[in-house]
Amino acid sequence: PQFPGARVYLVQKGQALEVEARALVRGDVLAAVARTHRRFVAITGRGELISDETIVYDNNGLDHLMVTPAGKAMYLSTDQDAQRILHTEAGARDVLVPVRGGTHQLRVQSLSEATLWPVAGAIAIPSTTYPIATSTAETTIGLPEFVHPVAVLGGDRVRWAFSRGDLVAVVLGVA
């Protein structure tokens, strides 16, 4: 009972229990993978960036996961159970998350500052990083009412505010 993974068996009189022990060899395997990473980012008119992220992961061997949130971590939960926010050292952005085996859901909420560049029209949104492979990632961005995006860059493709149909309407309007 002093070892992790120890088992207790009830053996009745006349029954036998055989035990075999083998030395295990550690191999290189993918210990964990993130199935989905959903992120909601809201930027307030004062430039505060509020990030709410949900990561669904499969764990097959990690004890802890080092997560670097987009800002200062304000809330952390695993499977809807609030967790303590543990840092490797005082003032560090990195958060050490204890993870259990199997499929679980990690939620991180953070707060930081976003720089709104009115002249260049660009907003840089920091991302949360963690050292496991991710299958799919989705980001939803909420902007102040006075910000009207023309394009969103990053990810697998550029998202334009205007479609081909808008271009056809402009050409017909000019003609």
LONUMAR-740462 format. One record per residue: residue in three letters; x, y, z of N, C-alpha, C in turn. Coordinates in steps of 0.1 Angstrom, whole numbers, padded with zeros to 4 digits, always signed. Layout:
N
ALAXYZXYZXYZ
...
end
This chain:
175
PRO+0008-0012+0000+0000+0000+0000+0008+0013+0000
GLN+0022+0011+0001+0030+0023+0002+0035+0028-0012
PHE+0032+0020-0023+0036+0023-0036+0025+0028-0044
PRO+0027+0038-0053+0016+0042-0062+0012+0030-0071
GLY-0001+0028-0073-0005+0017-0082-0006+0004-0075
ALA-0004+0004-0061-0005-0009-0054-0019-0014-0054
ARG-0021-0027-0054-0034-0033-0053-0035-0042-0042
VAL-0047-0044-0037-0050-0053-0026-0060-0063-0031
TYR-0057-0076-0029-0066-0087-0034-0071-0095-0022
LEU-0083-0099-0023-0089-0108-0012-0088-0122-0017
VAL-0081-0130-0010-0079-0144-0014-0085-0153-0003
GLN-0094-0162-0008-0100-0171+0002-0092-0183+0004
LYS-0095-0190+0015-0087-0202+0018-0088-0212+0007
GLY-0077-0217+0003-0076-0227-0008-0073-0221-0021
GLN-0074-0207-0023-0071-0201-0035-0056-0197-0035
ALA-0050-0196-0047-0036-0192-0049-0035-0179-0057
LEU-0026-0171-0054-0023-0159-0062-0009-0159-0066
GLU-0007-0158-0080+0007-0158-0085+0010-0144-0089
VAL+0022-0139-0086+0027-0126-0089+0040-0127-0097
GLU+0040-0119-0108+0052-0118-0116+0056-0104-0117
ALA+0069-0101-0116+0074-0088-0117+0084-0087-0129
ARG+0082-0076-0137+0091-0073-0148+0096-0059-0147
ALA+0109-0057-0151+0114-0044-0152+0109-0037-0164
LEU+0104-0025-0163+0099-0018-0174+0110-0009-0180
VAL+0109-0007-0193+0119+0002-0200+0111+0014-0205
ARG+0116+0025-0202+0110+0038-0206+0113+0040-0221
GLY+0103+0044-0228+0104+0046-0242+0099+0060-0246
ASP+0102+0065-0257+0098+0078-0262+0084+0077-0268
VAL+0074+0082-0261+0060+0082-0265+0054+0096-0264
LEU+0043+0098-0271+0036+0110-0269+0027+0109-0257
ALA+0032+0116-0246+0025+0114-0233+0012+0121-0232
ALA+0010+0132-0239-0003+0139-0239-0005+0147-0252
VAL-0018+0149-0255-0021+0156-0267-0034+0164-0264
ALA-0034+0176-0269-0046+0184-0268-0055+0182-0280
ARG-0068+0177-0277-0077+0175-0288-0082+0188-0294
THR-0087+0197-0285-0092+0210-0289-0087+0221-0280
HIS-0085+0232-0286-0082+0244-0278-0091+0255-0282
ARG-0101+0258-0274-0111+0269-0277-0107+0281-0269
ARG-0107+0293-0275-0103+0305-0268-0112+0316-0272
PHE-0117+0323-0261-0125+0335-0263-0117+0347-0257
VAL-0114+0357-0266-0106+0368-0262-0115+0381-0263
ALA-0116+0389-0253-0124+0401-0253-0114+0413-0250
ILE-0114+0423-0259-0106+0435-0257-0116+0446-0253
THR-0113+0452-0241-0122+0463-0237-0117+0476-0243
GLY-0126+0487-0242-0122+0500-0248-0110+0506-0241
ARG-0107+0502-0229-0095+0507-0222-0082+0499-0225
GLY-0084+0488-0234-0072+0481-0238-0069+0469-0229
GLU-0078+0465-0220-0076+0452-0212-0080+0440-0221
LEU-0072+0430-0220-0074+0418-0228-0078+0407-0218
ILE-0090+0402-0219-0095+0391-0211-0096+0379-0219
SER-0089+0368-0215-0088+0356-0222-0094+0344-0214
ASP-0103+0337-0220-0109+0325-0214-0107+0313-0224
GLU-0099+0304-0219-0095+0293-0228-0099+0279-0222
THR-0103+0270-0231-0106+0257-0227-0098+0247-0235
ILE-0091+0239-0229-0082+0229-0236-0087+0215-0232
VAL-0092+0207-0241-0095+0193-0239-0083+0185-0243
TYR-0078+0177-0233-0066+0169-0236-0067+0155-0232
ASP-0059+0146-0238-0057+0132-0234-0043+0131-0228
ASN-0043+0126-0216-0030+0124-0209-0027+0109-0207
ASN-0015+0105-0210-0011+0092-0209+0002+0091-0201
GLY+0005+0100-0193+0018+0099-0186+0024+0111-0180
LEU+0018+0123-0183+0024+0135-0176+0018+0137-0162
ASP+0026+0142-0153+0021+0145-0140+0018+0160-0139
HIS+0025+0168-0146+0023+0183-0145+0024+0188-0159
LEU+0017+0199-0162+0018+0206-0175+0022+0220-0172
MET+0032+0225-0179+0036+0239-0178+0029+0247-0188
VAL+0020+0256-0184+0012+0265-0192+0016+0279-0190
THR+0018+0286-0202+0021+0301-0201+0009+0308-0206
PRO+0001+0313-0197-0012+0320-0202-0008+0333-0209
ALA-0019+0338-0217-0017+0350-0224-0015+0363-0215
GLY-0018+0362-0203-0016+0373-0193-0014+0367-0179
LYS-0018+0375-0169-0017+0370-0156-0029+0361-0153
ALA-0026+0348-0149-0036+0338-0146-0045+0343-0135
MET-0058+0343-0137-0068+0347-0127-0076+0335-0122
TYR-0078+0325-0130-0086+0313-0127-0081+0301-0134
LEU-0081+0290-0128-0077+0277-0133-0086+0266-0128
SER-0090+0257-0138-0098+0246-0133-0095+0234-0142
THR-0097+0222-0136-0097+0210-0144-0110+0203-0141
ASP-0117+0199-0152-0130+0193-0152-0139+0200-0143
GLN-0140+0213-0144-0149+0222-0137-0146+0223-0122
ASP-0134+0218-0117-0130+0219-0103-0119+0229-0103
ALA-0121+0240-0095-0111+0251-0094-0098+0245-0088
GLN-0087+0250-0093-0074+0246-0089-0066+0258-0084
ARG-0056+0255-0076-0047+0265-0071-0038+0269-0083
ILE-0035+0282-0084-0026+0286-0094-0012+0286-0089
LEU-0004+0276-0094+0010+0274-0089+0020+0279-0099
HIS+0030+0287-0095+0040+0292-0103+0053+0286-0099
THR+0062+0285-0109+0075+0279-0106+0084+0288-0097
GLU+0082+0301-0098+0089+0310-0090+0080+0323-0089
ALA+0083+0331-0078+0075+0343-0076+0075+0353-0088
GLY+0064+0357-0092+0063+0367-0103+0064+0361-0117
ALA+0065+0347-0118+0066+0341-0131+0052+0340-0138
ARG+0051+0341-0151+0039+0339-0158+0035+0324-0160
ASP+0045+0316-0160+0043+0301-0162+0034+0296-0150
VAL+0025+0287-0154+0016+0281-0144+0019+0266-0144
LEU+0021+0260-0133+0023+0245-0132+0009+0239-0129
VAL+0004+0231-0138-0009+0225-0137-0008+0210-0134
PRO-0012+0205-0123-0012+0190-0121-0023+0184-0130
VAL-0019+0174-0138-0029+0167-0147-0030+0153-0143
ARG-0042+0148-0145-0046+0134-0143-0046+0126-0156
GLY-0045+0113-0155-0045+0105-0167-0059+0104-0173
GLY-0060+0102-0186-0073+0101-0193-0076+0114-0200
THR-0089+0115-0203-0094+0127-0210-0099+0137-0200
HIS-0095+0149-0201-0099+0160-0192-0100+0173-0199
GLN-0106+0183-0191-0108+0196-0197-0101+0206-0187
LEU-0092+0214-0193-0085+0224-0186-0090+0238-0190
ARG-0093+0247-0180-0098+0260-0183-0089+0270-0176
VAL-0084+0280-0184-0076+0290-0179-0082+0304-0183
GLN-0083+0313-0173-0087+0326-0176-0076+0336-0172
SER-0073+0345-0180-0061+0354-0177-0065+0369-0181
LEU-0057+0378-0176-0059+0392-0178-0046+0398-0182
SER-0046+0406-0193-0034+0414-0197-0038+0426-0204
GLU-0029+0433-0210-0031+0446-0217-0029+0443-0232
ALA-0038+0449-0240-0036+0449-0255-0034+0463-0259
THR-0025+0464-0269-0021+0477-0275-0030+0479-0287
LEU-0038+0489-0286-0047+0493-0298-0039+0504-0305
TRP-0034+0501-0317-0027+0510-0325-0037+0517-0335
PRO-0042+0529-0332-0052+0535-0341-0046+0539-0355
VAL-0033+0542-0356-0028+0547-0369-0025+0535-0378
ALA-0019+0525-0373-0015+0513-0381-0027+0504-0382
GLY-0037+0505-0373-0048+0496-0373-0046+0482-0369
ALA-0036+0479-0361-0032+0465-0358-0034+0463-0343
ILE-0038+0451-0340-0039+0447-0326-0032+0434-0325
ALA-0022+0433-0316-0015+0420-0313-0021+0413-0301
ILE-0025+0401-0303-0032+0393-0293-0022+0382-0289
PRO-0017+0383-0276-0008+0372-0272-0015+0359-0271
SER-0008+0348-0272-0014+0335-0271-0009+0327-0259
THR-0017+0317-0255-0013+0308-0244-0005+0297-0250
THR+0006+0293-0244+0015+0283-0249+0016+0271-0239
TYR+0017+0259-0244+0019+0247-0236+0026+0237-0245
PRO+0035+0228-0239+0043+0220-0247+0037+0207-0252
ILE+0025+0207-0256+0019+0194-0262+0012+0198-0275
ALA+0012+0188-0284+0006+0189-0297-0009+0192-0296
THR-0014+0200-0305-0028+0204-0305-0035+0200-0318
SER-0046+0193-0318-0053+0189-0330-0060+0201-0337
THR-0069+0207-0329-0076+0219-0335-0076+0230-0325
ALA-0075+0242-0330-0075+0254-0322-0085+0264-0328
GLU-0093+0271-0320-0103+0280-0325-0103+0292-0315
THR-0102+0304-0321-0102+0317-0313-0114+0326-0318
THR-0121+0330-0308-0131+0340-0310-0127+0353-0304
ILE-0128+0364-0311-0123+0377-0306-0134+0387-0305
GLY-0136+0393-0293-0145+0403-0291-0138+0417-0290
LEU-0143+0426-0299-0136+0439-0300-0145+0450-0295
PRO-0139+0462-0291-0147+0473-0287-0155+0478-0299
GLU-0166+0485-0297-0175+0489-0308-0169+0498-0318
PHE-0159+0506-0314-0152+0515-0323-0142+0509-0331
VAL-0139+0496-0330-0129+0489-0338-0136+0481-0348
HIS-0132+0483-0361-0138+0476-0372-0127+0469-0380
PRO-0125+0456-0378-0114+0449-0385-0116+0447-0400
VAL-0105+0448-0407-0105+0446-0422-0101+0432-0424
ALA-0091+0427-0417-0086+0413-0418-0081+0408-0405
VAL-0082+0395-0403-0076+0389-0392-0065+0379-0397
LEU-0053+0381-0393-0041+0373-0397-0037+0364-0386
GLY-0032+0352-0390-0028+0342-0381-0036+0329-0383
GLY-0030+0318-0379-0037+0306-0381-0035+0300-0395
ASP-0044+0292-0399-0043+0286-0412-0047+0294-0424
ARG-0054+0305-0422-0058+0314-0433-0062+0328-0428
VAL-0062+0337-0438-0066+0351-0435-0081+0352-0435
ARG-0087+0359-0425-0101+0361-0425-0103+0376-0429
TRP-0111+0378-0440-0113+0392-0445-0127+0396-0440
ALA-0129+0409-0438-0142+0414-0434-0151+0415-0446
PHE-0145+0415-0458-0153+0416-0470-0151+0404-0478
SER-0162+0400-0485-0162+0388-0493-0161+0391-0508
ARG-0161+0381-0517-0160+0384-0531-0173+0391-0536
GLY-0184+0387-0529-0197+0394-0533-0196+0409-0530
ASP-0189+0413-0519-0188+0427-0517-0180+0434-0528
LEU-0169+0427-0532-0161+0433-0543-0169+0434-0556
VAL-0177+0425-0559-0186+0425-0571-0196+0437-0570
ALA-0201+0439-0558-0211+0450-0555-0204+0464-0557
VAL-0191+0465-0553-0184+0478-0554-0181+0480-0569
VAL-0177+0470-0576-0174+0471-0590-0186+0475-0598
LEU-0198+0469-0595-0210+0473-0601-0215+0487-0598
GLY-0212+0491-0585-0216+0504-0581-0207+0515-0588
VAL-0194+0512-0590-0185+0522-0596-0189+0522-0611
ALA-0193+0511-0617-0196+0510-0631-0209+0518-0633
end
